[in-house]
Amino acid sequence: MILCAIEELPKNKITEFFKLHWGSPEMVISSGVYDCSELDGFAVLNDEGEITGLITYIMKDSECEIISLDSVEEGKGIGTSLVQAAEKLAVEKNCERLRLITTNDNLPALKFYQKRGFILSRIINNAVEKARKIKPEIPLIGNDGIPIRDEIELIKAIHE
């Protein structure tokens, strides 16, 4: 497992990863509209140099907001390594907290982040309906047949 900053990788490789896993590099959430292929982040590569995990983030004020996190192979520590890399950077940049937004259907993400010290901060009701006006390809139904409707913000205080 090789961890590197995504700016060390060819841009087209990052863009293709997002197209494959998200349909496009565009992420629409209540905090903004982002082209994930333009954001800072980290990637995990396998021995063949293929991306097996990727995290993107933005730094603003005293927080680091995780915009996307993907792991192609679950249960191998890829997602954990990526979150730890973002957290380490946030500490170096004197951020007070990590923040992220996921959707109400994403039960695996809610479990993953809470196990790593994140707490539920707020629910943004019907946020995905607004996001669909910008990105209509966001599906109506998500994981386990749950309607995708709300966003859930999670935060983690950073302690040095």
DRENKOLDO-71904 format. One record per atom (N, C-alpha, C): x, y, z; residue in one letter. Coordinates in steps of 0.02 Angstrom, whole numbers. Layout:
# residues N
{{X Y Z} 'a'}
...
# end
This chain:
# residues 160
{{43 -59 0} 'm'}
{{0 0 0} 'm'}
{{45 62 0} 'm'}
{{37 103 -51} 'i'}
{{77 164 -58} 'i'}
{{31 224 -50} 'i'}
{{46 267 -2} 'l'}
{{7 328 10} 'l'}
{{44 387 -21} 'l'}
{{8 426 -62} 'c'}
{{40 485 -92} 'c'}
{{-10 542 -97} 'c'}
{{17 602 -105} 'a'}
{{-26 660 -118} 'a'}
{{-53 654 -189} 'a'}
{{-117 673 -200} 'i'}
{{-145 662 -266} 'i'}
{{-113 707 -319} 'i'}
{{-82 762 -298} 'e'}
{{-49 804 -349} 'e'}
{{12 770 -380} 'e'}
{{35 715 -349} 'e'}
{{90 676 -377} 'e'}
{{67 630 -433} 'e'}
{{1 623 -442} 'l'}
{{-26 578 -493} 'l'}
{{-50 617 -554} 'l'}
{{-52 584 -612} 'p'}
{{-78 618 -672} 'p'}
{{-152 637 -661} 'p'}
{{-169 698 -680} 'k'}
{{-237 724 -669} 'k'}
{{-290 678 -701} 'k'}
{{-275 652 -761} 'n'}
{{-325 610 -794} 'n'}
{{-339 546 -754} 'n'}
{{-290 522 -717} 'k'}
{{-300 462 -675} 'k'}
{{-350 477 -619} 'k'}
{{-344 536 -590} 'i'}
{{-390 557 -537} 'i'}
{{-460 567 -565} 'i'}
{{-465 601 -622} 't'}
{{-530 613 -654} 't'}
{{-564 547 -671} 't'}
{{-527 501 -699} 'e'}
{{-556 435 -718} 'e'}
{{-580 398 -656} 'e'}
{{-543 403 -601} 'f'}
{{-564 370 -539} 'f'}
{{-633 396 -517} 'f'}
{{-641 462 -518} 'f'}
{{-705 492 -498} 'f'}
{{-761 474 -547} 'f'}
{{-746 473 -610} 'k'}
{{-798 455 -659} 'k'}
{{-821 383 -647} 'k'}
{{-774 339 -633} 'l'}
{{-790 269 -621} 'l'}
{{-832 259 -558} 'l'}
{{-815 295 -504} 'h'}
{{-847 283 -439} 'h'}
{{-904 331 -423} 'h'}
{{-906 389 -455} 'w'}
{{-959 438 -440} 'w'}
{{-997 461 -502} 'w'}
{{-976 440 -561} 'g'}
{{-1009 462 -623} 'g'}
{{-976 525 -650} 'g'}
{{-947 565 -607} 's'}
{{-910 626 -627} 's'}
{{-870 649 -567} 's'}
{{-822 694 -577} 'p'}
{{-784 720 -520} 'p'}
{{-822 774 -480} 'p'}
{{-882 791 -503} 'e'}
{{-921 844 -470} 'e'}
{{-955 817 -408} 'e'}
{{-946 853 -352} 'm'}
{{-979 836 -289} 'm'}
{{-1022 896 -269} 'm'}
{{-1085 883 -258} 'v'}
{{-1132 936 -238} 'v'}
{{-1157 919 -168} 'v'}
{{-1137 960 -120} 'i'}
{{-1160 953 -51} 'i'}
{{-1177 1022 -25} 'i'}
{{-1207 1025 34} 's'}
{{-1231 1089 59} 's'}
{{-1175 1139 71} 's'}
{{-1113 1116 80} 's'}
{{-1058 1163 91} 's'}
{{-1031 1192 25} 's'}
{{-1053 1165 -32} 'g'}
{{-1030 1192 -96} 'g'}
{{-1032 1141 -152} 'g'}
{{-1012 1164 -211} 'v'}
{{-1005 1121 -270} 'v'}
{{-930 1117 -284} 'v'}
{{-905 1056 -289} 'y'}
{{-833 1045 -295} 'y'}
{{-818 1000 -354} 'y'}
{{-763 1015 -387} 'd'}
{{-734 970 -436} 'd'}
{{-679 933 -398} 'd'}
{{-694 871 -378} 'c'}
{{-648 834 -335} 'c'}
{{-580 822 -368} 'c'}
{{-578 822 -434} 's'}
{{-514 813 -468} 's'}
{{-468 874 -461} 's'}
{{-496 929 -437} 'e'}
{{-457 991 -427} 'e'}
{{-437 1002 -354} 'e'}
{{-461 959 -310} 'l'}
{{-449 969 -238} 'l'}
{{-385 935 -216} 'l'}
{{-360 958 -158} 'd'}
{{-304 925 -126} 'd'}
{{-328 859 -97} 'd'}
{{-281 813 -89} 'g'}
{{-300 749 -59} 'g'}
{{-243 700 -59} 'g'}
{{-261 639 -42} 'f'}
{{-213 584 -39} 'f'}
{{-243 524 -76} 'f'}
{{-199 483 -103} 'a'}
{{-220 421 -136} 'a'}
{{-181 363 -109} 'a'}
{{-211 305 -111} 'v'}
{{-177 242 -96} 'v'}
{{-173 204 -161} 'v'}
{{-112 182 -177} 'l'}
{{-100 143 -238} 'l'}
{{-82 72 -220} 'l'}
{{-103 25 -263} 'n'}
{{-81 -44 -253} 'n'}
{{-13 -54 -287} 'n'}
{{12 -114 -286} 'd'}
{{79 -129 -314} 'd'}
{{83 -116 -389} 'd'}
{{25 -117 -423} 'e'}
{{24 -104 -495} 'e'}
{{16 -29 -511} 'e'}
{{12 12 -458} 'g'}
{{4 84 -468} 'g'}
{{-68 106 -480} 'g'}
{{-116 61 -469} 'e'}
{{-186 79 -476} 'e'}
{{-212 110 -412} 'e'}
{{-257 159 -418} 'i'}
{{-286 191 -359} 'i'}
{{-335 143 -326} 'i'}
{{-323 129 -262} 't'}
{{-370 87 -225} 't'}
{{-407 127 -172} 't'}
{{-388 189 -163} 'g'}
{{-422 233 -115} 'g'}
{{-403 304 -128} 'g'}
{{-450 350 -112} 'l'}
{{-437 420 -125} 'l'}
{{-478 463 -77} 'l'}
{{-446 514 -50} 'i'}
{{-481 562 -7} 'i'}
{{-466 632 -33} 'i'}
{{-517 675 -34} 't'}
{{-506 745 -52} 't'}
{{-533 788 6} 't'}
{{-505 847 11} 'y'}
{{-523 891 67} 'y'}
{{-512 963 47} 'y'}
{{-541 1007 86} 'i'}
{{-526 1079 81} 'i'}
{{-511 1104 152} 'i'}
{{-467 1152 155} 'm'}
{{-451 1184 219} 'm'}
{{-483 1253 217} 'm'}
{{-522 1269 268} 'k'}
{{-548 1337 273} 'k'}
{{-556 1355 347} 'k'}
{{-536 1416 361} 'd'}
{{-535 1440 429} 'd'}
{{-496 1390 473} 'd'}
{{-527 1365 524} 's'}
{{-491 1320 569} 's'}
{{-515 1248 562} 's'}
{{-539 1230 502} 'e'}
{{-562 1162 494} 'e'}
{{-541 1133 427} 'e'}
{{-538 1067 426} 'c'}
{{-524 1029 366} 'c'}
{{-589 991 350} 'c'}
{{-617 1005 292} 'e'}
{{-678 970 272} 'e'}
{{-660 916 222} 'e'}
{{-677 854 240} 'i'}
{{-668 798 193} 'i'}
{{-726 802 143} 'i'}
{{-709 807 80} 'i'}
{{-760 812 28} 'i'}
{{-777 743 0} 'i'}
{{-727 701 -10} 's'}
{{-741 634 -34} 's'}
{{-693 584 -3} 's'}
{{-716 523 5} 'l'}
{{-675 468 28} 'l'}
{{-699 405 -7} 'l'}
{{-655 372 -42} 'd'}
{{-672 310 -76} 'd'}
{{-618 258 -62} 'd'}
{{-641 197 -50} 's'}
{{-596 140 -44} 's'}
{{-623 85 -89} 's'}
{{-583 62 -135} 'v'}
{{-603 10 -182} 'v'}
{{-606 -58 -148} 'v'}
{{-561 -69 -101} 'e'}
{{-558 -132 -65} 'e'}
{{-571 -119 9} 'e'}
{{-631 -136 31} 'e'}
{{-650 -122 100} 'e'}
{{-619 -172 148} 'e'}
{{-610 -150 210} 'g'}
{{-585 -194 263} 'g'}
{{-510 -205 262} 'g'}
{{-473 -165 223} 'k'}
{{-401 -173 219} 'k'}
{{-362 -114 248} 'k'}
{{-398 -67 279} 'g'}
{{-365 -10 310} 'g'}
{{-352 48 264} 'g'}
{{-376 45 203} 'i'}
{{-364 98 154} 'i'}
{{-399 163 176} 'i'}
{{-463 159 191} 'g'}
{{-500 218 212} 'g'}
{{-472 247 276} 'g'}
{{-455 204 323} 't'}
{{-426 227 386} 't'}
{{-360 263 374} 't'}
{{-317 236 332} 's'}
{{-253 269 316} 's'}
{{-264 338 285} 's'}
{{-314 343 242} 'l'}
{{-328 407 209} 'l'}
{{-354 459 259} 'l'}
{{-400 438 302} 'v'}
{{-426 485 353} 'v'}
{{-370 505 400} 'v'}
{{-328 458 419} 'q'}
{{-271 475 464} 'q'}
{{-223 524 430} 'q'}
{{-212 517 365} 'a'}
{{-168 564 329} 'a'}
{{-199 634 329} 'a'}
{{-264 638 318} 'a'}
{{-298 703 319} 'a'}
{{-296 734 389} 'a'}
{{-307 692 439} 'e'}
{{-305 716 508} 'e'}
{{-236 741 527} 'e'}
{{-184 704 507} 'k'}
{{-115 725 521} 'k'}
{{-101 793 490} 'k'}
{{-122 802 428} 'l'}
{{-113 866 394} 'l'}
{{-152 922 429} 'l'}
{{-212 906 450} 'a'}
{{-254 956 485} 'a'}
{{-220 978 550} 'a'}
{{-188 932 585} 'v'}
{{-150 949 646} 'v'}
{{-93 996 628} 'v'}
{{-56 978 575} 'e'}
{{1 1019 552} 'e'}
{{-21 1089 533} 'e'}
{{-82 1095 507} 'k'}
{{-109 1161 485} 'k'}
{{-147 1196 541} 'k'}
{{-142 1169 602} 'n'}
{{-174 1198 661} 'n'}
{{-250 1203 656} 'n'}
{{-281 1155 622} 'c'}
{{-354 1153 619} 'c'}
{{-381 1129 687} 'c'}
{{-441 1152 702} 'e'}
{{-473 1132 764} 'e'}
{{-515 1069 756} 'e'}
{{-538 1057 694} 'r'}
{{-581 998 684} 'r'}
{{-580 975 611} 'r'}
{{-599 912 604} 'l'}
{{-615 883 539} 'l'}
{{-691 884 532} 'l'}
{{-714 891 472} 'r'}
{{-786 895 460} 'r'}
{{-800 858 395} 'r'}
{{-859 830 390} 'l'}
{{-880 799 327} 'l'}
{{-956 794 325} 'l'}
{{-980 783 265} 'i'}
{{-1052 775 254} 'i'}
{{-1062 710 216} 'i'}
{{-1111 670 239} 't'}
{{-1132 611 201} 't'}
{{-1208 612 198} 't'}
{{-1236 564 162} 't'}
{{-1308 562 155} 't'}
{{-1339 511 203} 't'}
{{-1403 520 215} 'n'}
{{-1438 479 264} 'n'}
{{-1438 404 249} 'n'}
{{-1430 385 186} 'd'}
{{-1430 314 167} 'd'}
{{-1362 281 177} 'd'}
{{-1310 321 188} 'n'}
{{-1242 295 188} 'n'}
{{-1223 267 257} 'n'}
{{-1257 214 276} 'l'}
{{-1246 183 341} 'l'}
{{-1175 157 350} 'l'}
{{-1143 128 297} 'p'}
{{-1073 108 306} 'p'}
{{-1028 167 324} 'p'}
{{-1038 225 293} 'a'}
{{-997 284 309} 'a'}
{{-1010 308 380} 'a'}
{{-1073 309 400} 'l'}
{{-1089 331 468} 'l'}
{{-1055 286 519} 'l'}
{{-1055 221 507} 'k'}
{{-1021 174 551} 'k'}
{{-945 186 550} 'k'}
{{-917 191 490} 'f'}
{{-845 200 482} 'f'}
{{-820 261 520} 'f'}
{{-852 318 508} 'y'}
{{-828 380 539} 'y'}
{{-837 381 615} 'y'}
{{-894 356 639} 'q'}
{{-904 356 711} 'q'}
{{-854 312 747} 'q'}
{{-834 257 715} 'k'}
{{-783 213 745} 'k'}
{{-716 248 749} 'k'}
{{-707 301 709} 'r'}
{{-643 337 707} 'r'}
{{-647 405 743} 'r'}
{{-696 411 787} 'g'}
{{-699 470 831} 'g'}
{{-742 528 807} 'g'}
{{-775 521 751} 'f'}
{{-819 574 727} 'f'}
{{-886 569 764} 'f'}
{{-918 627 774} 'i'}
{{-984 628 805} 'i'}
{{-1034 661 757} 'i'}
{{-1097 640 764} 'l'}
{{-1150 671 723} 'l'}
{{-1159 742 748} 'l'}
{{-1157 789 703} 's'}
{{-1160 859 721} 's'}
{{-1228 890 705} 's'}
{{-1252 877 644} 'r'}
{{-1318 904 625} 'r'}
{{-1345 867 565} 'r'}
{{-1410 872 558} 'i'}
{{-1445 844 500} 'i'}
{{-1471 902 458} 'i'}
{{-1458 900 394} 'i'}
{{-1481 952 348} 'i'}
{{-1538 920 308} 'i'}
{{-1598 933 330} 'n'}
{{-1657 902 299} 'n'}
{{-1666 923 227} 'n'}
{{-1682 875 184} 'n'}
{{-1696 885 113} 'n'}
{{-1639 918 74} 'n'}
{{-1579 914 99} 'a'}
{{-1522 945 65} 'a'}
{{-1509 912 -3} 'a'}
{{-1522 848 -9} 'v'}
{{-1507 813 -72} 'v'}
{{-1555 835 -127} 'v'}
{{-1616 853 -109} 'e'}
{{-1664 879 -158} 'e'}
{{-1635 943 -191} 'e'}
{{-1604 985 -151} 'k'}
{{-1573 1046 -177} 'k'}
{{-1513 1028 -221} 'k'}
{{-1474 979 -199} 'a'}
{{-1415 958 -237} 'a'}
{{-1435 930 -306} 'a'}
{{-1492 895 -309} 'r'}
{{-1515 866 -373} 'r'}
{{-1531 920 -424} 'r'}
{{-1547 980 -402} 'k'}
{{-1561 1035 -450} 'k'}
{{-1497 1053 -487} 'k'}
{{-1439 1043 -455} 'i'}
{{-1375 1057 -487} 'i'}
{{-1347 994 -521} 'i'}
{{-1357 936 -489} 'k'}
{{-1331 872 -515} 'k'}
{{-1389 822 -516} 'k'}
{{-1429 823 -569} 'p'}
{{-1490 781 -572} 'p'}
{{-1476 706 -571} 'p'}
{{-1415 685 -586} 'e'}
{{-1401 613 -587} 'e'}
{{-1394 582 -518} 'e'}
{{-1398 622 -465} 'i'}
{{-1398 593 -397} 'i'}
{{-1460 549 -391} 'i'}
{{-1450 485 -374} 'p'}
{{-1508 439 -372} 'p'}
{{-1557 457 -317} 'p'}
{{-1618 436 -326} 'l'}
{{-1671 446 -276} 'l'}
{{-1666 395 -219} 'l'}
{{-1644 335 -237} 'i'}
{{-1640 280 -189} 'i'}
{{-1567 260 -182} 'i'}
{{-1545 250 -120} 'g'}
{{-1475 234 -107} 'g'}
{{-1467 165 -76} 'g'}
{{-1418 160 -33} 'n'}
{{-1401 97 0} 'n'}
{{-1461 66 35} 'n'}
{{-1469 1 28} 'd'}
{{-1521 -37 62} 'd'}
{{-1592 -12 46} 'd'}
{{-1601 19 -12} 'g'}
{{-1667 43 -32} 'g'}
{{-1691 105 6} 'g'}
{{-1645 139 40} 'i'}
{{-1662 199 79} 'i'}
{{-1666 259 33} 'i'}
{{-1721 298 35} 'p'}
{{-1723 359 -5} 'p'}
{{-1668 407 16} 'p'}
{{-1631 434 -33} 'i'}
{{-1578 482 -18} 'i'}
{{-1611 551 -13} 'i'}
{{-1609 579 46} 'r'}
{{-1647 640 58} 'r'}
{{-1607 692 98} 'r'}
{{-1577 670 153} 'd'}
{{-1546 717 199} 'd'}
{{-1470 710 199} 'd'}
{{-1437 763 221} 'e'}
{{-1365 760 232} 'e'}
{{-1353 757 308} 'e'}
{{-1301 722 326} 'i'}
{{-1281 718 397} 'i'}
{{-1209 743 402} 'i'}
{{-1200 792 444} 'e'}
{{-1133 819 456} 'e'}
{{-1103 783 516} 'e'}
{{-1040 763 508} 'l'}
{{-1002 734 563} 'l'}
{{-940 776 574} 'l'}
{{-920 781 637} 'i'}
{{-860 820 653} 'i'}
{{-816 780 701} 'i'}
{{-752 796 700} 'k'}
{{-705 767 748} 'k'}
{{-658 822 771} 'k'}
{{-658 834 836} 'a'}
{{-612 883 864} 'a'}
{{-541 855 859} 'a'}
{{-494 898 844} 'i'}
{{-425 878 837} 'i'}
{{-387 899 899} 'i'}
{{-353 851 927} 'h'}
{{-311 864 986} 'h'}
{{-240 844 969} 'h'}
{{-193 888 983} 'e'}
{{-123 872 970} 'e'}
{{-95 828 1025} 'e'}
# end
